Amino acid sequence: MPKKAEAPASFESALQQLEQIVSRLESGELPLEEALKEFERGVQLARSGQQTLQQAEQRVQILLSDDKDAALTPFTPEDN
């Protein structure tokens, strides 16, 4: 079973890595096997970024909630 790639330190670094992968794939100069590995890594980064954005959106919705009596609790993201 292939081991899972290490997650980037931040959303911004993940986005930068994803942009680099797209650039390398668009160049058309990668051998097929390397292109597939890059594509797989790109999919992982995109999914991770999407999850980060969803969590941020949830936090914003909680902060903007009209329920002034709602108890404030620390935000804990769901692990998938």
C-alpha positions as CSV (number, residue, x, y, z in Angstrom):
1,M,0.0,0.0,0.0
2,P,1.5,3.4,-0.9
3,K,2.3,5.6,2.0
4,K,0.4,8.8,2.4
5,A,2.3,11.9,1.4
6,E,3.1,14.4,4.2
7,A,0.6,17.3,4.5
8,P,2.0,20.7,3.7
9,A,2.6,23.1,6.6
10,S,-0.1,25.6,5.5
11,F,-2.9,26.1,3.0
12,E,-0.8,28.6,1.2
13,S,2.1,26.2,0.8
14,A,-0.3,23.5,-0.4
15,L,-1.7,25.9,-3.0
16,Q,1.9,26.8,-4.2
17,Q,2.8,23.1,-4.5
18,L,-0.4,22.4,-6.4
19,E,0.4,25.3,-8.8
20,Q,3.9,23.8,-9.4
21,I,2.4,20.4,-10.1
22,V,-0.1,21.8,-12.6
23,S,2.8,23.7,-14.3
24,R,4.9,20.5,-14.6
25,L,1.9,18.5,-15.9
26,E,1.0,21.1,-18.5
27,S,4.6,21.2,-19.8
28,G,4.0,17.7,-21.2
29,E,7.7,16.8,-20.6
30,L,7.2,14.3,-17.7
31,P,7.3,10.6,-18.3
32,L,4.0,8.8,-17.9
33,E,4.7,7.2,-14.5
34,E,6.1,10.5,-13.0
35,A,3.1,12.4,-14.4
36,L,0.7,9.9,-12.7
37,K,2.5,10.4,-9.4
38,E,2.4,14.2,-9.8
39,F,-1.3,14.0,-10.6
40,E,-2.0,11.8,-7.6
41,R,-0.2,14.2,-5.3
42,G,-2.1,17.1,-6.9
43,V,-5.4,15.4,-6.2
44,Q,-4.4,14.9,-2.5
45,L,-3.4,18.5,-2.2
46,A,-6.7,19.7,-3.8
47,R,-8.7,17.5,-1.5
48,S,-6.8,18.8,1.5
49,G,-7.3,22.3,0.4
50,Q,-11.0,21.8,-0.1
51,Q,-11.3,20.4,3.4
52,T,-9.4,23.4,4.8
53,L,-11.7,25.8,3.0
54,Q,-14.8,24.0,4.2
55,Q,-13.5,24.2,7.8
56,A,-12.8,27.9,7.5
57,E,-16.3,28.4,6.1
58,Q,-17.8,26.6,9.0
59,R,-15.9,28.7,11.4
60,V,-17.0,31.9,9.7
61,Q,-20.7,30.7,9.8
62,I,-20.4,30.0,13.5
63,L,-18.9,33.5,14.1
64,L,-21.6,35.2,12.1
65,S,-24.4,33.2,13.6
66,D,-27.4,35.4,14.8
67,D,-27.9,33.2,17.9
68,K,-26.4,35.5,20.5
69,D,-27.2,33.0,23.3
70,A,-25.2,30.2,21.6
71,A,-22.5,28.8,23.8
72,L,-19.0,29.5,22.6
73,T,-17.0,26.3,22.2
74,P,-13.6,25.6,20.6
75,F,-13.9,24.6,17.0
76,T,-12.8,21.0,16.4
77,P,-12.7,19.9,12.7
78,E,-14.1,16.5,11.8
79,D,-11.4,14.0,10.8
80,N,-12.2,12.1,7.6
